[in-house]
Amino acid sequence: MKRVVFNQKGGVGKSTIACNLAAIAAVKGGPKGQGARTLVVDLDPQANSTRYLLGAAAPAGTVTEFFDQVLNFKLRPKATEEFIHATPFSNLFIMPADAALEELQAKLESRYKIYKLKEALDALADQFDEIWIDTPPALHFYTRSALIAADRCLIPFDCDEFARRALYTLLDNVAEIRADHNAALAVEGIVVNQFQARASLPQQIVQELRDERLPVLEPYLSASVKIKESHQQAKPMIYLDPRHKVTDEFERLFDTLQGKQKAARKKAV
């Protein structure tokens, strides 16, 4: 299963959601719940997922080098595996990003290398049970590549009126990618992030989304300073504080996704 976490709006928690759900998959995913071999692909030049899972470590092979290789054709290219690194966490691997990724974007767009990420990740299907793709807050080459490569799309949503308005455009953009490039792509759901249960506005906005029958997932992820601590310590919540309320929410959200995945398989049969 390949999932992309995507929103054109910044600051909605894409990296936090991708890394925490991937970490949970690595701990309790897989057919027997013993941990799935899991890969995070960081496509954001800010490299937040990379720092979240590797800390200050600076790996020698990055997704930037992968795309540079795509751009500058070589008869003997490096295998995709050479750009993948183990994290300190069992079963969890990352294809890291760095700031230089931004410099390649326009060149890759002009050369129409839009399917290369899909080809690379499809070739890894027998090595990883789950692949999670973190994306930058824009609709350009990297996010389109991710949407073309993925099976499912998760949309982080912070409870804000501007975010609600932008959501409809985002859904239209995903639908266009589906129609033109990836018929199998499905919006798996909207992940409500930084939710404040005691405030009336977030409840009102989320209820409006539900009334419109948009695929809002439960549980909602609470706002918590503990998330910032997990960023600082480079430890996903399941490792930093397994009993914390937000950790429980991430685990239940992961279970929701697993349930939807099993239901889809049964329906296909």
Phi and psi restraints in degrees (value plus and minus 20) as a CYANA .aco file:
   2 LYS   PHI    -134.5   -94.5
   2 LYS   PSI     100.7   140.7
   3 ARG   PHI    -137.0   -97.0
   3 ARG   PSI     119.0   159.0
   4 VAL   PHI    -131.3   -91.3
   4 VAL   PSI     115.5   155.5
   5 VAL   PHI    -123.8   -83.8
   5 VAL   PSI      94.8   134.8
   6 PHE   PHI    -159.9  -119.9
   6 PHE   PSI     114.1   154.1
   7 ASN   PHI    -179.5  -139.5
   7 ASN   PSI     115.6   155.6
   8 GLN   PHI     -93.0   -53.0
   8 GLN   PSI     -32.3     7.7
   9 LYS   PHI    -109.3   -69.3
   9 LYS   PSI     116.7   156.7
  10 GLY   PHI    -103.1   -63.1
  10 GLY   PSI     141.3   181.3
  11 GLY   PHI      54.0    94.0
  11 GLY   PSI      -0.5    39.5
  12 VAL   PHI    -119.6   -79.6
  12 VAL   PSI     -20.7    19.3
  13 GLY   PHI      76.7   116.7
  13 GLY   PSI       6.3    46.3
  14 LYS   PHI     -78.0   -38.0
  14 LYS   PSI     -71.0   -31.0
  15 SER   PHI     -84.9   -44.9
  15 SER   PSI     -61.8   -21.8
  16 THR   PHI     -80.8   -40.8
  16 THR   PSI     -65.0   -25.0
  17 ILE   PHI     -88.6   -48.6
  17 ILE   PSI     -66.3   -26.3
  18 ALA   PHI     -80.1   -40.1
  18 ALA   PSI     -67.5   -27.5
  19 CYS   PHI     -90.8   -50.8
  19 CYS   PSI     -59.7   -19.7
  20 ASN   PHI     -90.4   -50.4
  20 ASN   PSI     -60.6   -20.6
  21 LEU   PHI     -89.1   -49.1
  21 LEU   PSI     -57.1   -17.1
  22 ALA   PHI     -84.4   -44.4
  22 ALA   PSI     -60.6   -20.6
  23 ALA   PHI     -83.6   -43.6
  23 ALA   PSI     -59.5   -19.5
  24 ILE   PHI     -87.2   -47.2
  24 ILE   PSI     -59.8   -19.8
  25 ALA   PHI     -79.1   -39.1
  25 ALA   PSI     -60.6   -20.6
  26 ALA   PHI     -88.4   -48.4
  26 ALA   PSI     -45.6    -5.6
  27 VAL   PHI    -109.1   -69.1
  27 VAL   PSI     -65.7   -25.7
  28 LYS   PHI    -148.9  -108.9
  28 LYS   PSI     -12.2    27.8
  29 GLY   PHI    -101.1   -61.1
  29 GLY   PSI    -184.6  -144.6
  30 GLY   PHI      65.7   105.7
  30 GLY   PSI     143.0   183.0
  31 PRO   PHI     -81.9   -41.9
  31 PRO   PSI     -48.1    -8.1
  32 LYS   PHI    -130.6   -90.6
  32 LYS   PSI      -8.5    31.5
  33 GLY   PHI      47.5    87.5
  33 GLY   PSI       2.8    42.8
  34 GLN   PHI    -123.1   -83.1
  34 GLN   PSI      -9.8    30.2
  35 GLY   PHI      87.5   127.5
  35 GLY   PSI     107.0   147.0
  36 ALA   PHI    -119.0   -79.0
  36 ALA   PSI     122.2   162.2
  37 ARG   PHI     -90.4   -50.4
  37 ARG   PSI      96.5   136.5
  38 THR   PHI    -147.1  -107.1
  38 THR   PSI     117.8   157.8
  39 LEU   PHI    -140.6  -100.6
  39 LEU   PSI     114.2   154.2
  40 VAL   PHI    -126.1   -86.1
  40 VAL   PSI     109.1   149.1
  41 VAL   PHI    -129.0   -89.0
  41 VAL   PSI      97.7   137.7
  42 ASP   PHI    -116.8   -76.8
  42 ASP   PSI      91.9   131.9
  43 LEU   PHI    -126.6   -86.6
  43 LEU   PSI      -9.2    30.8
  44 ASP   PHI    -120.9   -80.9
  44 ASP   PSI     102.8   142.8
  45 PRO   PHI     -77.1   -37.1
  45 PRO   PSI     -41.8    -1.8
  46 GLN   PHI     -88.8   -48.8
  46 GLN   PSI     -40.1    -0.1
  47 ALA   PHI      37.8    77.8
  47 ALA   PSI      16.8    56.8
  48 ASN   PHI     -86.8   -46.8
  48 ASN   PSI     -61.4   -21.4
  49 SER   PHI     -83.7   -43.7
  49 SER   PSI     -57.9   -17.9
  50 THR   PHI     -81.2   -41.2
  50 THR   PSI     -67.6   -27.6
  51 ARG   PHI     -88.7   -48.7
  51 ARG   PSI     -53.4   -13.4
  52 TYR   PHI     -83.4   -43.4
  52 TYR   PSI     -59.4   -19.4
  53 LEU   PHI    -118.0   -78.0
  53 LEU   PSI     -40.6    -0.6
  54 LEU   PHI    -135.2   -95.2
  54 LEU   PSI     -27.0    13.0
  55 GLY   PHI      46.4    86.4
  55 GLY   PSI    -157.2  -117.2
  56 ALA   PHI    -103.4   -63.4
  56 ALA   PSI     -23.0    17.0
  57 ALA   PHI     -81.8   -41.8
  57 ALA   PSI     120.5   160.5
  58 ALA   PHI    -138.0   -98.0
  58 ALA   PSI      74.7   114.7
  59 PRO   PHI     -87.5   -47.5
  59 PRO   PSI     136.5   176.5
  60 ALA   PHI    -104.3   -64.3
  60 ALA   PSI     -36.6     3.4
  61 GLY   PHI    -146.4  -106.4
  61 GLY   PSI     105.1   145.1
  62 THR   PHI    -148.3  -108.3
  62 THR   PSI     151.5   191.5
  63 VAL   PHI     -84.7   -44.7
  63 VAL   PSI     -45.7    -5.7
  64 THR   PHI     -81.2   -41.2
  64 THR   PSI     -64.9   -24.9
  65 GLU   PHI     -86.1   -46.1
  65 GLU   PSI     -55.5   -15.5
  66 PHE   PHI     -79.4   -39.4
  66 PHE   PSI     -69.1   -29.1
  67 PHE   PHI     -91.3   -51.3
  67 PHE   PSI     -51.4   -11.4
  68 ASP   PHI     -83.1   -43.1
  68 ASP   PSI     -57.7   -17.7
  69 GLN   PHI     -86.5   -46.5
  69 GLN   PSI     -58.4   -18.4
  70 VAL   PHI     -81.8   -41.8
  70 VAL   PSI     -61.5   -21.5
  71 LEU   PHI     -90.8   -50.8
  71 LEU   PSI     -60.7   -20.7
  72 ASN   PHI    -128.5   -88.5
  72 ASN   PSI      70.7   110.7
  73 PHE   PHI     -72.2   -32.2
  73 PHE   PSI     114.1   154.1
  74 LYS   PHI    -149.5  -109.5
  74 LYS   PSI     121.9   161.9
  75 LEU   PHI     -87.7   -47.7
  75 LEU   PSI     -51.8   -11.8
  76 ARG   PHI    -144.7  -104.7
  76 ARG   PSI      53.9    93.9
  77 PRO   PHI     -91.5   -51.5
  77 PRO   PSI     137.4   177.4
  78 LYS   PHI     -88.4   -48.4
  78 LYS   PSI     125.9   165.9
  79 ALA   PHI     -88.1   -48.1
  79 ALA   PSI     129.9   169.9
  80 THR   PHI     -76.3   -36.3
  80 THR   PSI     -53.3   -13.3
  81 GLU   PHI     -78.6   -38.6
  81 GLU   PSI     -45.4    -5.4
  82 GLU   PHI     -92.3   -52.3
  82 GLU   PSI     -32.5     7.5
  83 PHE   PHI    -121.9   -81.9
  83 PHE   PSI     -13.1    26.9
  84 ILE   PHI    -127.6   -87.6
  84 ILE   PSI     116.3   156.3
  85 HIS   PHI    -148.5  -108.5
  85 HIS   PSI     125.0   165.0
  86 ALA   PHI     -91.9   -51.9
  86 ALA   PSI     124.3   164.3
  87 THR   PHI    -116.9   -76.9
  87 THR   PSI     154.6   194.6
  88 PRO   PHI     -88.8   -48.8
  88 PRO   PSI     -22.6    17.4
  89 PHE   PHI    -128.2   -88.2
  89 PHE   PSI     115.6   155.6
  90 SER   PHI     -77.6   -37.6
  90 SER   PSI     116.0   156.0
  91 ASN   PHI      50.6    90.6
  91 ASN   PSI     -17.6    22.4
  92 LEU   PHI    -133.5   -93.5
  92 LEU   PSI     104.0   144.0
  93 PHE   PHI    -146.1  -106.1
  93 PHE   PSI     142.3   182.3
  94 ILE   PHI    -163.0  -123.0
  94 ILE   PSI     122.3   162.3
  95 MET   PHI    -119.5   -79.5
  95 MET   PSI      80.9   120.9
  96 PRO   PHI     -97.8   -57.8
  96 PRO   PSI     141.2   181.2
  97 ALA   PHI    -133.5   -93.5
  97 ALA   PSI     149.0   189.0
  98 ASP   PHI    -171.3  -131.3
  98 ASP   PSI     152.2   192.2
  99 ALA   PHI     -82.0   -42.0
  99 ALA   PSI     -46.5    -6.5
 100 ALA   PHI     -85.8   -45.8
 100 ALA   PSI     -34.9     5.1
 101 LEU   PHI     -77.8   -37.8
 101 LEU   PSI     -54.4   -14.4
 102 GLU   PHI     -81.0   -41.0
 102 GLU   PSI     -55.3   -15.3
 103 GLU   PHI     -87.7   -47.7
 103 GLU   PSI     -44.5    -4.5
 104 LEU   PHI    -108.1   -68.1
 104 LEU   PSI     -34.9     5.1
 105 GLN   PHI     -76.0   -36.0
 105 GLN   PSI     -71.4   -31.4
 106 ALA   PHI     -84.4   -44.4
 106 ALA   PSI     -59.4   -19.4
 107 LYS   PHI     -85.7   -45.7
 107 LYS   PSI     -63.5   -23.5
 108 LEU   PHI     -83.8   -43.8
 108 LEU   PSI     -60.5   -20.5
 109 GLU   PHI     -80.3   -40.3
 109 GLU   PSI     -65.4   -25.4
 110 SER   PHI     -89.2   -49.2
 110 SER   PSI     -47.3    -7.3
 111 ARG   PHI    -111.1   -71.1
 111 ARG   PSI     -21.8    18.2
 112 TYR   PHI      33.1    73.1
 112 TYR   PSI      36.8    76.8
 113 LYS   PHI    -115.2   -75.2
 113 LYS   PSI      14.7    54.7
 114 ILE   PHI     -89.0   -49.0
 114 ILE   PSI     -39.5     0.5
 115 TYR   PHI    -120.0   -80.0
 115 TYR   PSI     -21.5    18.5
 116 LYS   PHI     -87.2   -47.2
 116 LYS   PSI     -57.0   -17.0
 117 LEU   PHI     -85.4   -45.4
 117 LEU   PSI     -63.6   -23.6
 118 LYS   PHI     -77.4   -37.4
 118 LYS   PSI     -65.9   -25.9
 119 GLU   PHI     -80.7   -40.7
 119 GLU   PSI     -62.2   -22.2
 120 ALA   PHI     -86.6   -46.6
 120 ALA   PSI     -63.7   -23.7
 121 LEU   PHI     -93.2   -53.2
 121 LEU   PSI     -54.4   -14.4
 122 ASP   PHI     -80.9   -40.9
 122 ASP   PSI     -55.8   -15.8
 123 ALA   PHI     -90.0   -50.0
 123 ALA   PSI     -35.7     4.3
 124 LEU   PHI    -115.3   -75.3
 124 LEU   PSI     -14.6    25.4
 125 ALA   PHI     -78.7   -38.7
 125 ALA   PSI     -51.5   -11.5
 126 ASP   PHI    -106.3   -66.3
 126 ASP   PSI     -23.8    16.2
 127 GLN   PHI    -124.8   -84.8
 127 GLN   PSI     -43.1    -3.1
 128 PHE   PHI    -151.0  -111.0
 128 PHE   PSI     115.4   155.4
 129 ASP   PHI     -96.4   -56.4
 129 ASP   PSI     -55.5   -15.5
 130 GLU   PHI    -157.8  -117.8
 130 GLU   PSI     120.9   160.9
 131 ILE   PHI    -148.2  -108.2
 131 ILE   PSI     107.5   147.5
 132 TRP   PHI    -136.0   -96.0
 132 TRP   PSI     106.5   146.5
 133 ILE   PHI    -131.3   -91.3
 133 ILE   PSI     100.7   140.7
 134 ASP   PHI    -115.0   -75.0
 134 ASP   PSI     117.5   157.5
 135 THR   PHI    -144.4  -104.4
 135 THR   PSI     137.3   177.3
 136 PRO   PHI     -95.8   -55.8
 136 PRO   PSI     142.9   182.9
 137 PRO   PHI    -102.8   -62.8
 137 PRO   PSI      47.0    87.0
 138 ALA   PHI    -185.1  -145.1
 138 ALA   PSI     138.0   178.0
 139 LEU   PHI    -125.6   -85.6
 139 LEU   PSI      75.6   115.6
 140 HIS   PHI    -166.1  -126.1
 140 HIS   PSI    -177.5  -137.5
 141 PHE   PHI     -74.3   -34.3
 141 PHE   PSI     -67.3   -27.3
 142 TYR   PHI     -88.5   -48.5
 142 TYR   PSI     -62.3   -22.3
 143 THR   PHI     -91.1   -51.1
 143 THR   PSI     -57.8   -17.8
 144 ARG   PHI     -83.6   -43.6
 144 ARG   PSI     -62.1   -22.1
 145 SER   PHI     -78.3   -38.3
 145 SER   PSI     -61.9   -21.9
 146 ALA   PHI     -86.3   -46.3
 146 ALA   PSI     -62.9   -22.9
 147 LEU   PHI     -86.8   -46.8
 147 LEU   PSI     -53.6   -13.6
 148 ILE   PHI     -90.9   -50.9
 148 ILE   PSI     -54.0   -14.0
 149 ALA   PHI     -99.9   -59.9
 149 ALA   PSI     -42.3    -2.3
 150 ALA   PHI    -108.9   -68.9
 150 ALA   PSI     139.2   179.2
 151 ASP   PHI    -112.9   -72.9
 151 ASP   PSI     -55.2   -15.2
 152 ARG   PHI    -154.9  -114.9
 152 ARG   PSI     130.7   170.7
 153 CYS   PHI    -142.4  -102.4
 153 CYS   PSI     107.7   147.7
 154 LEU   PHI    -126.7   -86.7
 154 LEU   PSI     115.0   155.0
 155 ILE   PHI    -135.1   -95.1
 155 ILE   PSI      87.1   127.1
 156 PRO   PHI     -88.8   -48.8
 156 PRO   PSI     123.1   163.1
 157 PHE   PHI    -161.5  -121.5
 157 PHE   PSI      99.6   139.6
 158 ASP   PHI    -114.6   -74.6
 158 ASP   PSI     127.1   167.1
 159 CYS   PHI     -98.4   -58.4
 159 CYS   PSI      59.2    99.2
 160 ASP   PHI    -158.0  -118.0
 160 ASP   PSI     124.0   164.0
 161 GLU   PHI     -84.1   -44.1
 161 GLU   PSI     -59.4   -19.4
 162 PHE   PHI     -83.2   -43.2
 162 PHE   PSI     -60.5   -20.5
 163 ALA   PHI     -84.2   -44.2
 163 ALA   PSI     -57.9   -17.9
 164 ARG   PHI     -83.8   -43.8
 164 ARG   PSI     -62.9   -22.9
 165 ARG   PHI     -84.4   -44.4
 165 ARG   PSI     -60.8   -20.8
 166 ALA   PHI     -89.2   -49.2
 166 ALA   PSI     -42.8    -2.8
 167 LEU   PHI     -80.5   -40.5
 167 LEU   PSI     -57.7   -17.7
 168 TYR   PHI     -87.0   -47.0
 168 TYR   PSI     -60.4   -20.4
 169 THR   PHI     -84.0   -44.0
 169 THR   PSI     -61.3   -21.3
 170 LEU   PHI     -80.4   -40.4
 170 LEU   PSI     -65.6   -25.6
 171 LEU   PHI     -83.1   -43.1
 171 LEU   PSI     -56.9   -16.9
 172 ASP   PHI     -84.1   -44.1
 172 ASP   PSI     -60.4   -20.4
 173 ASN   PHI     -85.3   -45.3
 173 ASN   PSI     -61.0   -21.0
 174 VAL   PHI     -84.3   -44.3
 174 VAL   PSI     -61.1   -21.1
 175 ALA   PHI     -82.1   -42.1
 175 ALA   PSI     -57.0   -17.0
 176 GLU   PHI     -87.0   -47.0
 176 GLU   PSI     -62.0   -22.0
 177 ILE   PHI     -80.9   -40.9
 177 ILE   PSI     -62.0   -22.0
 178 ARG   PHI     -80.7   -40.7
 178 ARG   PSI     -65.3   -25.3
 179 ALA   PHI     -88.3   -48.3
 179 ALA   PSI     -56.4   -16.4
 180 ASP   PHI    -114.1   -74.1
 180 ASP   PSI     -48.7    -8.7
 181 HIS   PHI    -154.1  -114.1
 181 HIS   PSI     -47.5    -7.5
 182 ASN   PHI    -167.2  -127.2
 182 ASN   PSI      64.4   104.4
 183 ALA   PHI     -83.0   -43.0
 183 ALA   PSI     -41.6    -1.6
 184 ALA   PHI    -104.2   -64.2
 184 ALA   PSI     -29.0    11.0
 185 LEU   PHI     -88.8   -48.8
 185 LEU   PSI     110.3   150.3
 186 ALA   PHI    -149.6  -109.6
 186 ALA   PSI     121.6   161.6
 187 VAL   PHI     -97.4   -57.4
 187 VAL   PSI      88.5   128.5
 188 GLU   PHI     -94.7   -54.7
 188 GLU   PSI     -49.0    -9.0
 189 GLY   PHI     143.1   183.1
 189 GLY   PSI     147.3   187.3
 190 ILE   PHI    -120.6   -80.6
 190 ILE   PSI     103.2   143.2
 191 VAL   PHI    -116.5   -76.5
 191 VAL   PSI      90.6   130.6
 192 VAL   PHI     -97.6   -57.6
 192 VAL   PSI      98.9   138.9
 193 ASN   PHI    -137.5   -97.5
 193 ASN   PSI     134.1   174.1
 194 GLN   PHI      35.4    75.4
 194 GLN   PSI      20.9    60.9
 195 PHE   PHI     -97.4   -57.4
 195 PHE   PSI     113.0   153.0
 196 GLN   PHI    -130.9   -90.9
 196 GLN   PSI      81.1   121.1
 197 ALA   PHI     -84.4   -44.4
 197 ALA   PSI     -46.1    -6.1
 198 ARG   PHI    -108.6   -68.6
 198 ARG   PSI     -26.1    13.9
 199 ALA   PHI    -114.7   -74.7
 199 ALA   PSI     119.7   159.7
 200 SER   PHI     -95.5   -55.5
 200 SER   PSI     -55.6   -15.6
 201 LEU   PHI     -82.8   -42.8
 201 LEU   PSI     -68.8   -28.8
 202 PRO   PHI     -77.0   -37.0
 202 PRO   PSI     -61.4   -21.4
 203 GLN   PHI     -82.8   -42.8
 203 GLN   PSI     -61.2   -21.2
 204 GLN   PHI     -84.3   -44.3
 204 GLN   PSI     -66.4   -26.4
 205 ILE   PHI     -84.4   -44.4
 205 ILE   PSI     -64.2   -24.2
 206 VAL   PHI     -84.7   -44.7
 206 VAL   PSI     -59.3   -19.3
 207 GLN   PHI     -83.4   -43.4
 207 GLN   PSI     -56.4   -16.4
 208 GLU   PHI     -83.5   -43.5
 208 GLU   PSI     -59.5   -19.5
 209 LEU   PHI     -83.2   -43.2
 209 LEU   PSI     -61.9   -21.9
 210 ARG   PHI     -85.5   -45.5
 210 ARG   PSI     -60.2   -20.2
 211 ASP   PHI     -82.3   -42.3
 211 ASP   PSI     -49.1    -9.1
 212 GLU   PHI    -105.0   -65.0
 212 GLU   PSI     -15.8    24.2
 213 ARG   PHI      42.4    82.4
 213 ARG   PSI      13.0    53.0
 214 LEU   PHI     -99.6   -59.6
 214 LEU   PSI     131.9   171.9
 215 PRO   PHI     -99.3   -59.3
 215 PRO   PSI      51.3    91.3
 216 VAL   PHI     -97.9   -57.9
 216 VAL   PSI     106.7   146.7
 217 LEU   PHI    -111.0   -71.0
 217 LEU   PSI     132.5   172.5
 218 GLU   PHI    -141.5  -101.5
 218 GLU   PSI     131.4   171.4
 219 PRO   PHI     -98.5   -58.5
 219 PRO   PSI     147.2   187.2
 220 TYR   PHI    -101.7   -61.7
 220 TYR   PSI     131.9   171.9
 221 LEU   PHI    -114.3   -74.3
 221 LEU   PSI     102.3   142.3
 222 SER   PHI     -94.3   -54.3
 222 SER   PSI     132.6   172.6
 223 ALA   PHI     -92.3   -52.3
 223 ALA   PSI     113.7   153.7
 224 SER   PHI    -178.1  -138.1
 224 SER   PSI     118.1   158.1
 225 VAL   PHI     -87.7   -47.7
 225 VAL   PSI     -39.3     0.7
 226 LYS   PHI     -82.6   -42.6
 226 LYS   PSI     -50.3   -10.3
 227 ILE   PHI     -82.7   -42.7
 227 ILE   PSI     -62.4   -22.4
 228 LYS   PHI     -84.0   -44.0
 228 LYS   PSI     -55.4   -15.4
 229 GLU   PHI     -85.4   -45.4
 229 GLU   PSI     -58.6   -18.6
 230 SER   PHI     -86.6   -46.6
 230 SER   PSI     -55.7   -15.7
 231 HIS   PHI     -82.5   -42.5
 231 HIS   PSI     -67.8   -27.8
 232 GLN   PHI     -81.5   -41.5
 232 GLN   PSI     -59.0   -19.0
 233 GLN   PHI    -110.8   -70.8
 233 GLN   PSI     -20.9    19.1
 234 ALA   PHI      35.8    75.8
 234 ALA   PSI      26.7    66.7
 235 LYS   PHI    -156.8  -116.8
 235 LYS   PSI      97.5   137.5
 236 PRO   PHI     -76.0   -36.0
 236 PRO   PSI     136.6   176.6
 237 MET   PHI     -77.4   -37.4
 237 MET   PSI     -54.5   -14.5
 238 ILE   PHI     -85.4   -45.4
 238 ILE   PSI     -41.0    -1.0
 239 TYR   PHI    -117.4   -77.4
 239 TYR   PSI     -54.6   -14.6
 240 LEU   PHI     -93.0   -53.0
 240 LEU   PSI     -66.7   -26.7
 241 ASP   PHI    -172.5  -132.5
 241 ASP   PSI      63.9   103.9
 242 PRO   PHI     -79.5   -39.5
 242 PRO   PSI     -43.0    -3.0
 243 ARG   PHI    -119.9   -79.9
 243 ARG   PSI     -16.7    23.3
 244 HIS   PHI     -90.2   -50.2
 244 HIS   PSI     132.6   172.6
 245 LYS   PHI     -76.5   -36.5
 245 LYS   PSI     -63.1   -23.1
 246 VAL   PHI     -89.0   -49.0
 246 VAL   PSI     -56.1   -16.1
 247 THR   PHI     -79.7   -39.7
 247 THR   PSI     -65.1   -25.1
 248 ASP   PHI     -80.5   -40.5
 248 ASP   PSI     -60.0   -20.0
 249 GLU   PHI     -84.9   -44.9
 249 GLU   PSI     -63.1   -23.1
 250 PHE   PHI     -81.6   -41.6
 250 PHE   PSI     -61.6   -21.6
 251 GLU   PHI     -85.3   -45.3
 251 GLU   PSI     -61.6   -21.6
 252 ARG   PHI     -89.4   -49.4
 252 ARG   PSI     -54.0   -14.0
 253 LEU   PHI     -85.5   -45.5
 253 LEU   PSI     -61.1   -21.1
 254 PHE   PHI     -80.8   -40.8
 254 PHE   PSI     -63.3   -23.3
 255 ASP   PHI     -81.6   -41.6
 255 ASP   PSI     -57.7   -17.7
 256 THR   PHI     -80.4   -40.4
 256 THR   PSI     -64.7   -24.7
 257 LEU   PHI     -85.3   -45.3
 257 LEU   PSI     -60.0   -20.0
 258 GLN   PHI     -82.5   -42.5
 258 GLN   PSI     -61.0   -21.0
 259 GLY   PHI     -84.0   -44.0
 259 GLY   PSI     -61.4   -21.4
 260 LYS   PHI     -84.7   -44.7
 260 LYS   PSI     -57.4   -17.4
 261 GLN   PHI     -86.2   -46.2
 261 GLN   PSI     -63.7   -23.7
 262 LYS   PHI     -84.6   -44.6
 262 LYS   PSI     -61.0   -21.0
 263 ALA   PHI     -81.9   -41.9
 263 ALA   PSI     -60.1   -20.1
 264 ALA   PHI     -85.7   -45.7
 264 ALA   PSI     -56.8   -16.8
 265 ARG   PHI     -86.4   -46.4
 265 ARG   PSI     -63.3   -23.3
 266 LYS   PHI     -83.7   -43.7
 266 LYS   PSI     -59.3   -19.3
 267 LYS   PHI     -84.3   -44.3
 267 LYS   PSI     -58.4   -18.4
 268 ALA   PHI     -85.8   -45.8
 268 ALA   PSI     -53.9   -13.9
